[in-house]
């Protein structure tokens, strides 16, 4: 497993959990050293236990010598970053580097598996890089579908396993089928297809989900104008079996390492091939606008002037059960607050360290949720962590300078906060 980031570490640990001999290799020697000390660099429920169990069992180890780790491997998974360039296209330099290393160091017939999210044509691109290797190198596309916060379960109990394999490549097909056999015992979850289709599937799946979120955020804005409640609309629409209830929740916009990047990459791929994916590009624009909705709502209560205001923020991670703050709606909110002269107090159950790396001492990061409400002019809930879902509202009101709450996830809309003396505002809901 080349790359010990989110995808590589989870995948490597879970492959070891199902009985394979796994080396997670990374050029970042410092990260490898920390892993060898037993330090897990990301928060992901269940991952630490799986890693430690398999290290102790001798099935999982970590190395900064990528070449020697590859040398005797039967399958090499590429799980390196593919960050977006300024034009939205994926930067494939790390993928190319791994392919070159495989070509130079493989000592047996090998399958190179593209686990990183990569655009259509990357499988063929890697095939060209490894074409002159001393041993036969088979290239397979196997995009990941791991949800942060539930990744271990997703790997061991997947909805589907997408594998793009060239027609007639029985060697690669047999290797991949055997690797995933332990998670297919009750029924075969592998969806076989050609590599280009597999590459496209990942982008289309994430864009489809992002599209649902952006559409419901637009609907929420309409609800606020016409006096409707997005909760009721969501339930009515989601009860239709053709639609279903998932990803219909209004909020402050999607974030994380996948949706924003993948939507942009799909739009770029379309344009490269002369196809304007208008729904996808609009999904991205709507989300960028939605990320500013909490700041706009907040400014409305202070006549557009946030100077000197003390604002509490609950939740910095882009979603619960992770410490990942990439593209989080909280960052957009905090950036606006700081730029307009407000003081920010923020709490998150897991993301304080990653937030500190991002903001340093420009905001006050507190280790207990109620401290973020101390003498504030408003409290904004951005991430729906469980511990925020049923707080002591009397305690909150006693702490706050002004009892103004902005509920970015609509989890308090039925709690009667207005009757309790709060000024309450959500996203497309009536509140009470």
C-alpha positions in Angstrom: 0.0 0.0 0.0 1.8 3.1 -1.2 0.6 6.1 0.8 -0.4 6.1 4.4 -3.0 8.8 4.3 -6.7 8.2 5.0 -7.3 5.7 2.2 -4.0 3.9 2.3 -3.9 3.4 6.1 -7.5 2.3 6.3 -7.2 0.0 3.3 -3.9 -1.4 4.4 -5.1 -2.1 7.9 -8.3 -3.8 6.7 -6.5 -6.0 4.1 -4.2 -7.1 7.0 -7.3 -7.7 9.1 -8.5 -10.2 6.5 -5.3 -12.2 6.6 -3.0 -10.5 4.1 0.6 -9.6 4.6 0.6 -5.8 4.1 3.3 -3.2 4.0 2.1 0.4 4.1 4.9 2.5 2.5 5.3 6.2 2.4 8.1 8.6 1.5 7.3 10.7 4.6 9.7 9.1 7.0 8.4 11.1 9.9 4.9 9.7 9.4 6.2 6.2 9.1 8.2 6.6 12.3 5.1 7.8 14.2 3.1 4.8 12.8 5.8 2.5 14.0 5.5 4.0 17.4 1.8 3.2 17.4 0.6 6.7 16.7 -2.4 6.9 14.4 -2.2 10.3 12.5 -6.0 10.5 11.8 -9.1 10.0 13.9 -11.2 7.3 12.5 -13.4 5.1 14.7 -12.1 1.6 15.0 -9.0 2.2 13.0 -6.5 2.3 15.9 -7.6 -1.1 17.2 -7.4 -2.7 13.7 -3.9 -1.3 13.2 -2.5 -2.3 16.5 -4.0 -5.8 16.3 -2.5 -6.5 12.9 0.9 -5.0 13.8 1.0 -7.2 16.8 -0.1 -10.2 14.6 2.8 -9.5 12.2 0.5 -8.9 9.2 1.0 -5.1 9.0 4.1 -3.1 9.0 5.2 0.4 7.9 8.2 1.4 5.8 9.6 4.6 4.3 11.6 2.5 1.7 9.0 2.4 -1.0 11.2 0.6 -3.5 12.0 -2.4 -1.3 8.4 -2.6 -0.1 7.3 -3.0 -3.7 10.0 -5.5 -4.7 8.3 -8.7 -3.7 4.7 -7.5 -3.6 2.1 -9.4 -5.7 -0.2 -6.4 -5.6 0.7 -2.7 -5.2 -2.1 -0.4 -4.3 -1.6 3.3 -5.2 -3.2 5.4 -2.4 -1.4 8.7 -2.8 -2.9 12.2 -3.0 -4.3 13.6 -6.2 -4.9 17.2 -5.1 -6.7 19.6 -7.5 -4.8 22.0 -9.6 -6.0 25.5 -10.0 -8.0 24.5 -13.1 -9.8 21.7 -11.2 -7.8 18.9 -12.8 -6.2 16.3 -10.6 -2.5 16.5 -10.0 -1.2 13.0 -11.0 2.5 13.6 -10.2 2.5 11.3 -7.2 0.6 8.5 -9.1 3.2 8.7 -11.9 6.0 8.5 -9.3 4.6 5.4 -7.8 4.2 3.8 -11.3 7.8 4.6 -12.1 8.9 3.0 -8.8 6.9 -0.1 -9.5 8.4 -0.4 -12.9 11.9 -0.1 -11.5 11.6 -2.3 -8.5 9.0 -5.1 -9.2 10.7 -8.5 -9.1 7.8 -10.6 -10.1 4.6 -10.3 -12.1 2.6 -7.7 -10.3 -0.8 -6.0 -10.2 -0.7 -2.2 -9.7 -4.1 -1.1 -8.3 -5.2 2.5 -8.6 -7.0 3.2 -5.3 -6.5 7.0 -5.5 -9.2 9.0 -7.0 -8.0 9.6 -10.6 -9.6 10.9 -13.8 -10.5 8.8 -16.8 -7.4 7.8 -18.7 -5.1 7.3 -15.7 -5.2 3.6 -16.0 -4.0 3.8 -19.6 -1.4 6.5 -18.5 0.0 4.2 -15.8 0.0 1.3 -18.3 2.3 3.3 -20.6 4.7 4.1 -17.7 5.1 0.5 -16.7 5.1 -1.0 -20.2 8.9 -1.5 -20.3 9.3 -3.0 -16.8 11.4 -6.2 -16.5 8.3 -8.1 -15.2 4.7 -8.0 -16.5 2.8 -5.2 -14.7 -1.0 -5.4 -14.8 -3.0 -2.1 -14.1 -6.3 -2.3 -12.4 -8.7 0.6 -11.3 -10.3 0.1 -7.9 -11.7 3.4 -6.7 -12.4 3.7 -2.9 -15.8 4.5 -1.5 -14.9 5.0 2.2 -17.0 7.4 4.3 -14.9 9.3 6.8 -16.2 8.3 10.2 -17.3 4.8 9.1 -14.4 3.8 6.9 -13.4 0.6 8.6 -17.0 -0.7 8.4 -17.3 0.4 4.8 -14.2 -1.6 3.9 -15.1 -4.7 5.7 -18.9 -4.5 4.8 -18.9 -2.7 1.5 -22.0 -1.8 -0.6 -20.0 -2.7 -3.7 -16.4 -3.1 -4.9 -15.8 -1.5 -8.2 -12.9 -3.0 -10.2 -11.9 -1.9 -13.7 -9.9 -4.6 -15.4 -8.9 -5.2 -19.0 -10.8 -7.9 -20.9 -8.9 -11.2 -20.7 -6.6 -10.2 -17.9 -7.2 -13.3 -15.9 -4.1 -12.8 -13.7 -5.2 -9.4 -12.4 -8.8 -10.6 -12.1 -7.8 -13.6 -10.0 -5.6 -11.5 -7.7 -8.3 -8.9 -7.1 -11.1 -11.6 -6.6 -8.9 -13.3 -4.0 -8.0 -10.1 -2.1 -11.7 -9.2 -1.7 -13.0 -12.7 -1.2 -13.2 -12.4 2.6 -15.6 -9.4 2.4 -17.8 -11.2 -0.3 -18.5 -14.4 1.7 -22.3 -13.8 2.0 -22.6 -12.5 -1.6 -20.3 -11.3 -4.3 -20.1 -7.5 -4.0 -17.6 -7.0 -6.9 -18.8 -5.0 -9.9 -16.5 -5.8 -12.8 -16.1 -3.3 -15.6 -13.6 -1.7 -17.9 -11.0 0.7 -16.4 -12.4 3.9 -17.9 -15.9 3.1 -16.5 -14.4 2.4 -13.0 -12.5 5.7 -13.1 -15.6 7.6 -14.0 -17.9 5.7 -11.5 -16.1 7.3 -8.5 -16.6 10.9 -9.8 -20.1 10.3 -10.9 -21.2 8.7 -7.5 -19.8 11.6 -5.5 -21.1 14.2 -7.8 -24.6 12.7 -7.7 -24.6 12.8 -3.9 -23.2 16.4 -3.9 -25.9 17.3 -6.3 -28.6 16.1 -4.0 -27.1 18.2 -1.1 -26.9 21.3 -3.2 -30.4 21.0 -4.6 -31.8 20.6 -1.1 -29.9 23.7 0.0 -31.5 25.6 -2.8 -34.9 24.3 -1.7 -34.1 25.4 1.9 -33.6 28.9 0.6 -36.9 28.8 -1.2 -38.6 27.4 2.0 -37.4 30.4 3.9 -39.0 32.8 1.3 -42.4 31.0 1.0 -42.9 29.9 4.6 -42.3 26.2 4.0 -40.3 23.8 6.2 -37.4 21.9 4.5 -37.9 19.1 7.1 -41.4 18.4 5.8 -40.3 18.7 2.2 -37.4 16.3 2.7 -39.6 13.8 4.4 -42.3 14.0 1.7 -39.8 13.7 -1.2 -37.6 11.1 0.5 -40.6 8.8 1.1 -40.7 8.2 -2.6 -38.8 5.0 -3.1 -37.5 6.3 -6.4 -35.8 9.1 -4.5 -35.0 7.7 -1.1 -34.2 9.7 2.1 -30.4 9.9 2.0 -28.4 13.1 1.3 -31.5 15.3 1.4 -30.5 17.3 4.5 -30.1 21.0 4.2 -27.1 22.5 5.8 -24.1 24.9 5.4 -22.7 23.1 2.3 -20.7 20.0 1.8 -17.0 19.8 2.5 -14.2 17.2 3.0 -11.5 15.8 0.8 -13.8 14.1 -1.8 -17.0 15.9 -2.8 -15.5 19.4 -3.6 -12.5 18.0 -5.4 -14.4 15.3 -7.3 -17.1 17.5 -8.6 -14.6 20.0 -9.9 -12.5 17.2 -11.5 -15.6 15.7 -13.2 -16.4 19.1 -14.7 -12.8 19.5 -15.9 -12.9 16.0 -17.4 -16.1 16.8 -19.3 -14.6 20.1 -20.7 -11.4 18.3 -21.8 -13.6 16.0 -23.9 -16.0 18.7 -25.2 -18.9 17.9 -22.8 -20.2 20.7 -20.5 -21.6 19.0 -17.4 -23.8 21.8 -16.5 -25.5 20.1 -13.5 -22.2 19.3 -12.0 -20.7 22.8 -12.4 -23.9 24.3 -11.0 -23.7 21.9 -8.0 -20.2 23.3 -7.3 -21.4 27.0 -7.6 -24.4 26.4 -5.3 -22.2 24.8 -2.7 -19.7 27.6 -2.7 -22.5 30.1 -2.2 -24.1 27.9 0.5 -20.9 27.9 2.6 -21.4 31.6 3.2 -25.0 31.2 4.4 -24.2 31.1 8.1 -22.0 34.2 7.9 -24.8 36.0 6.0 -27.4 35.0 8.5 -25.2 36.1 11.4 -24.5 39.5 9.9 -28.2 40.1 9.5 -28.6 40.0 13.3 -25.9 42.6 13.8 -26.8 45.0 11.1 -23.9 43.9 9.0 -21.3 44.8 11.5 -19.4 42.0 13.3 -16.6 44.1 14.7 -16.0 43.3 18.3 -18.6 40.6 18.4 -17.7 37.4 20.3 -19.0 34.4 18.4 -19.0 30.7 19.6 -18.7 27.9 17.0 -19.6 24.3 17.7 -17.9 22.0 15.2 -14.9 22.5 13.0 -14.6 19.1 11.2 -16.5 18.9 8.0 -18.6 16.1 9.4 -18.9 14.1 12.7 -16.6 11.2 13.5 -13.6 12.7 11.9 -10.9 15.3 12.6 -10.7 16.3 8.9 -11.4 20.1 8.4 -10.7 20.2 4.7 -13.2 22.3 2.9 -15.3 22.5 6.0 -18.1 25.0 6.2 -16.7 26.1 9.6 -13.6 27.4 7.9 -15.6 29.6 5.6 -17.6 31.0 8.6 -14.5 31.5 10.8 -12.6 33.2 7.9 -15.4 35.7 7.5 -15.7 36.3 11.2 -12.0 37.0 11.5 -11.9 39.2 8.4 -14.7 41.3 9.8 -13.2 41.8 13.2 -15.0 39.3 15.4 -13.5 37.2 18.1 -14.0 33.4 17.7 -14.3 30.7 20.3 -14.5 27.2 18.8 -14.9 23.6 20.1 -14.8 20.3 18.3 -14.6 16.8 19.9 -11.8 15.6 17.6 -10.6 18.4 15.3 -8.9 20.9 17.7 -5.4 19.9 16.6 -6.2 20.1 12.9 -7.9 23.4 13.5 -4.9 24.7 15.4 -2.7 23.8 12.5 -4.9 25.8 10.3 -5.5 28.9 12.5 -2.7 28.9 15.1 -3.7 31.4 17.8 -6.0 33.5 15.6 -9.1 31.8 17.2 -9.6 30.5 20.8 -9.9 26.7 20.7 -11.5 25.3 23.8 -11.6 21.8 25.1 -15.1 21.8 26.4 -18.2 22.8 24.4 -19.8 25.2 26.9 -16.6 27.2 27.1 -17.3 28.2 23.5 -20.5 29.8 24.7 -19.0 31.9 27.4 -20.1 35.5 27.1 -20.7 35.2 23.3 -23.0 37.3 21.2 -24.1 34.2 19.2 -23.5 30.5 19.1 -23.3 28.8 15.7 -23.6 25.0 15.4 -21.9 23.8 12.2 -21.1 20.1 12.7 -23.7 17.8 14.1 -21.6 15.9 16.6 -23.8 13.8 18.9 -22.7 15.6 22.0 -24.2 18.8 20.6 -27.6 17.3 19.8 -29.2 17.7 23.2 -27.3 20.3 25.3 -28.5 22.0 28.5 -30.1 25.1 26.9 -30.7 26.8 30.3 -27.0 26.6 30.9 -26.2 27.9 27.5 -28.5 30.9 27.9 -27.0 31.7 31.3 -23.5 31.7 29.7 -24.3 33.7 26.6 -24.2 37.5 26.4 -27.0 37.3 23.9 -29.2 34.2 23.4 -28.8 34.0 19.6 -28.3 30.5 18.1 -27.7 29.6 14.5 -28.4 26.0 13.9 -26.5 25.0 10.7 -27.8 21.4 10.8 -31.4 21.9 11.9 -31.0 19.5 14.9 -32.6 21.9 17.4 -35.5 23.1 15.2 -38.1 21.2 17.2 -36.8 22.0 20.7 -38.9 25.1 21.3 -35.9 27.4 21.7 -37.9 30.5 20.9 -40.3 29.7 23.8 -37.2 29.4 26.0 -36.1 32.9 25.2 -33.6 32.2 22.4 -33.4 33.9 19.0 -33.3 30.8 16.8 -32.4 30.5 13.1 -31.9 27.3 11.1 -31.6 26.4 7.4 -35.0 26.4 5.7 -36.9 25.5 8.9 -39.7 27.2 10.9 -38.1 26.4 14.3 -40.1 26.9 17.5 
